[in-house]
Amino acid sequence: MLPPVKPMLAKAAPEVPRGENLSYEPKWDGFRCIVFRDGDEIELGSRNDRPLTRYFPELVELLRDALPQRCVVDGEIVIVTDNGLDFDTLQQRLHPADSRVRKLAKETPASFVAFDLLALDDRDLTPQPFSERRNLLEGIVDTKLARVHVTPLTTDPDVAQDWFTRFEGAGFDGVMVKSLDQAYLQDKRVMLKVKHERTADCVVAGYRMHKDGEGVGSLLLGLFDDEGNLHHVGVASSFTAAKRKSLLTELAPLRENALDNHPWRDWADAMAQAQSSGKMPGGMSRWTGGKDLSWEALRPELVAEVRYEHVQSGRFRHGGRLSRFRADRTPDSCTYAQLDEVAPAELAAIFDEVQP
């Protein structure tokens, strides 16, 4: 089995399902990674076929000691801190400068969590049931080494529900559900994922065009802090083609004189965008390969109710989804106070190591 391999995917479920022959795992908040090892040669493959190997040299060395000579393992790269999983720090590891990569590898070393075994020696295991792959996985990964783990697994839905509610504060995305007799099907949504979802009323302060140029690709969302500053908290996206076009028409009146008193006015400047490092609505994204993230300002008068999963460092961790526009709400009512604060969880209760 040679790279690239497309990882098996999951479709959303509204709650933890119950049934025979199901297994449950925590859903890790990191970078999906398929590890290929052939002797001393190790490659870290990403979900989008872009190798992660150069960004995590400490894992390459670590996995040489933790895995057998010839294997393919599916898992997740995470950064573990005293306060849980830190996705923001993980994203910073994707740096173009080799010197910076080496420095961060020492300062914020990554961990690898294995959850499936696709090949061992000369044997392709993808046609085999997950129960067999899991049993083999537990026998080949040396978890005595720091920062290498096999993900916890249970067949008890009550335990899975406990994980879902209790460990969110440690940065877990939710729960993954797999059938014990399921073969590994590349790029197929045959697993289930149960994720946290909430709603918030946000100011619509701008938008980005869809990549096809035919309509709105995403709405730029803002929330006010206690001092009255409007912060960019994320986007709402995943619109149908028809919705993209209708939004462009619907939002057009708000474009008029939008930058005159816009709270993000300076961010529309090309120099400000270049210096933003992806923290502002404009700028370039390292993970999307230099993708243009230019945006169109709107007068911040429209309020949208948005579904989101959780907040990290004051931003929606994943893109939100538009529920509806709220003509009954005023922009100044859209504050951080409405967001749920998830209490920190003791990561060591589910993850047997916490980095210093």
N, C-alpha and C positions, 0 to 999 in steps of 0.2 A: 504494500500500500504506500503510494508516493503522494507528496503534497502537490497541489492543494486538495484538501478534503472539505466538503461542505458540511458543517455541523448539523445535527438533527435539531429541529426547531420545535417550538411550542405554541399552542393557541391559548387564548385567555379563557379562564373559567371564573364565574362570579363568586364561588365559594369552594372550600376544600371538599372534594367529592368523596363519597364512601362507596366501596364496592369490593368485590373479591379480586384478588391478584393485583392489587395496586401497591405501589411503594411511594414514599414521600421523602423529599430532600429539601433542605433550605435553598432558597434562590439567592445566589451570591451576587453582590453588587461590584462587578469588576469587568475585566476584559475576557471574553470567551477565547479560549486558546486550545488548539490541538497540537500536542507535542509529538514530534517525529524523532525517534532515536534509532540510529544505525551505527553501532560502535561508538566512537568518539564524536560522531557528527550528530548535532541536535538542531532542529529547526522548530521555532515557535510560530505556528500559523494562526492568523486571526480569522474572524468570521467573514471578513470581506476580502480574503485572499492576500492581504498585505502582511508580510512577515513582521513579527514582533521581536525577532531574535536580537537585533542590534540594540533595542531599547532596554532589554533586561539581561545583561550579561551575567549578573549574579545568579539568575535562575538557570541559565545554561550550565554553569558550573555545578550548581546544586543538583540539577536533575541527572547529571552524569552519575552521581553517587546514589540517587534515589530510585532510578529506574533500571530495568534489565537492559541488556545490550541491544535488543531489537524489539521495538514496540511502538504503538501509536496510542496515545492517551488523550482523552477529551477532558477538559477541565476549565478552571477559571484562575486568572491572575488577579490578586487582590493586594491592597495595602492595609495592614492591620495596625491599629493604634490603640492606645488606652481607652479611647472613646468609641471604638468600633471600626468598621470598614470606612476608609477615606477615599472616595472616588476622585475628589478634586486633586489630591496629591498624586493619585495614579495617573490622571491625565497629564500632569506636568512631566511625567517620565517620557512622554513622546516628544523628545527634543531633537532637532536636527544636528546639533553639535555633539561630536563624540566625547569631547572633554566634559561637557555638561552631563551627558548620559552616565559616564563613569562616576562623576561626583554624586549624582543622585542615587546611583546604585548602592553607594556606601551610606548615604544619609537617610534614604527612605527605601530600604530593601523590600522587594516584593515577596509574596508567598504564592504558592501554587496549591490549588485545591482540585484533586482529581475526582471525577465522578463517572467515568466510563472508560472501557478498554476496547479499542477497535481492532487491534492486531497485536499478536505476540509471536515472536520468532517468524516462521514462515506461514503462520495461520491467520487468515482473515476471519475475524470474529463478528463482523457486522451482521451476518445472517443468523447468529445465535441469539437466543432469548436474553433479555437484560439480566435475568437472575444468574445466568452462567457467566456473563461478562463481569458482573459485579463481584461474584465469588473469586474469579481470577484476579481482578483488580486489587482486592484486599490482600492477596498473597504476594503481589509483585512490587508494591510501593513501599519503600522504606520510610515509614512515618516517624522513625526515631530521630531523623534529621530535623533540625529546626526549619520551619517555614515550608514544610511539605506535608500535605494532609490528604486523606481520603474523606470525602464529604460524609457527614452523618446520614443515616438512612433508617427509616422506620416503616413498618407496615400498619401501624396503628394510627388511624385518622385523628384520634384525640390528641396524640402527641404532636402530630402535624399542625393541628389547630393551635396548640399551645405555642409551637414555634412561631406560627404566623402572627400571633398577638403579642408574644412576650419579647421577641428578639428584633422587632422593628427598630428599636432605639439603638441597636448595635450596627445598623446599616444594612440589614438584610432586606432584599426586595420582596420576599414572600415565600411561597412554597412551590416546588416543582413536583409534578405527579407523573409517574411512569408505570406502565404495565410491565409486570415481571416477565411476561412472555413476548415482549416487543423486540423485534429485530431493530438494528440501527439503520435508519433510513435517512440518507443524506438529504439535507435541504427540504425535508418534509416536516410539516407541523403535526406530529403524532403524539407529542407530549402535551401536558396541560400545565399552565402557570396560573397561580392564584396570587394576585398582587393587591396591595392596598390602593384604595382610590377615595379621594375626597373632592370637594368642590370649593372654589374661591371666586369671589367677584373681583375682577381685575380691570384696570384701565387699559384700553386699546390705544397705544401711543404710536403705532406704526405698523408696517407690514413689509415682508419680502415677497418678491415675485416668485412664482413657481419656476422651476428649471426649464419648463417648456415655453415660458414667456406668455402663457395664455391666461393667467389669472393670479390670484393671491396664493402663495405657497404656505405662508405662515403669518400669524398675527403676533406682533411684539407686545408683551404684556408688562404692566407696571403695577407696583404697590407703593403706597406712601408710608414712610417711617414716622416716628413721633415728632420729628422736626419739620415735617411737611415736604420732604424730599421724595421725588418719585424715582424708584429704583426699578431697573429692568430685571424681572424675575424669571423670564423664560418666554416660551412661545406656545401658541396653539396651532396645530397643523393637522395633516391627514384629511384634507378635504377631497370630496369627489370633484371630477372635472367640471361638472355643472356648478357646484358650490364655489369653486375657485373663480369662475367667471362672474357669478352673481355678486360675490363679495367685492370684486373690483369695482362694479357699478355702485354697490351700496356704500362703499367707503369713499367714493370720489369726492363728495361734498366736503369731507373732512380734510382733504389735501390742501384746500385753498388757504394760503397764508399760514400753513401749518408750522413753519419754522420761526415765525416772528417772535413768539413767546414760548417756544417749546422747551420743556425742562431738559431735553437731551440735545439741544441745539448744537452744542459744541461737538457732539459725537458725529454729526453729519460732516464735519470737516475731515478731509482726507488724511491730514497729519494725525488727528486724534484717533481715527480709525486704525492707522498703522501702528500706533502705540498702545492700542487697547488690549492686545493679546487675547482677543476673544471674550473679554469681560464686559464689553459694551455691545450694543446692537450691531455696530459695524465692525470691520476688521476681518482678518483672515483666520481660518480655523486650521490648526495643525493636523487634527485627526482626519479632516475631510480633504486633505491634500491640496491646500491652497484655495479652496472653494471661496468664491466671492460671496461675502455676507452683507453686501450693501443693502440699504433699506430705504423705504419711503416713509417720511414723517406724516403723521396725522395729528390734527388738533386733539388733545387728550380729553375728549368729551364723551366718548362712548364707553360703556361698561359691559363686560362680557362675563358670564358665568362659565367657569372652566373646570373641567375634571382634571385632577392631578393625583400623583401617587404619593410622593413625599418631598420634603424640602431639605436641601443641604446647602449650607453656607449662604442662606438667604435666597436661593434660586430653586426653581422646580428641577428636581434631579433628572426627570425625563420630560419630553415635550407633553404639554397639556392637550386636551381636546375640548373644542368649543361645544358647550351645551346650548346656550342661547344668549342673545343680547338682552340686557336689562335696562329698559327705558325708565323703570321705576327707581333706579339707583343713581346717585350722583358720584362722579369720580372721587371726590374727597372722602367718600365712605369706604374706599378700597384701600384698606390698611393691612399691615402685617398682623394686627391683633386678631384677625379672623382665622389665621392659620392654626392648625392643630400643632401643639408642641408635644413631640413624642419623647417620653422619658428615656434617658440612657439605659441600656441593658448591659448586663455583665457578659461581655463577649466570651470570656473563658468558660462560661457554662456550656457553650456549644462548640467553641473553637479552643482547643486545648493549649493554645499559646498566645500570649500577648507580647508584642515586641516592646522593648524598652524605649 
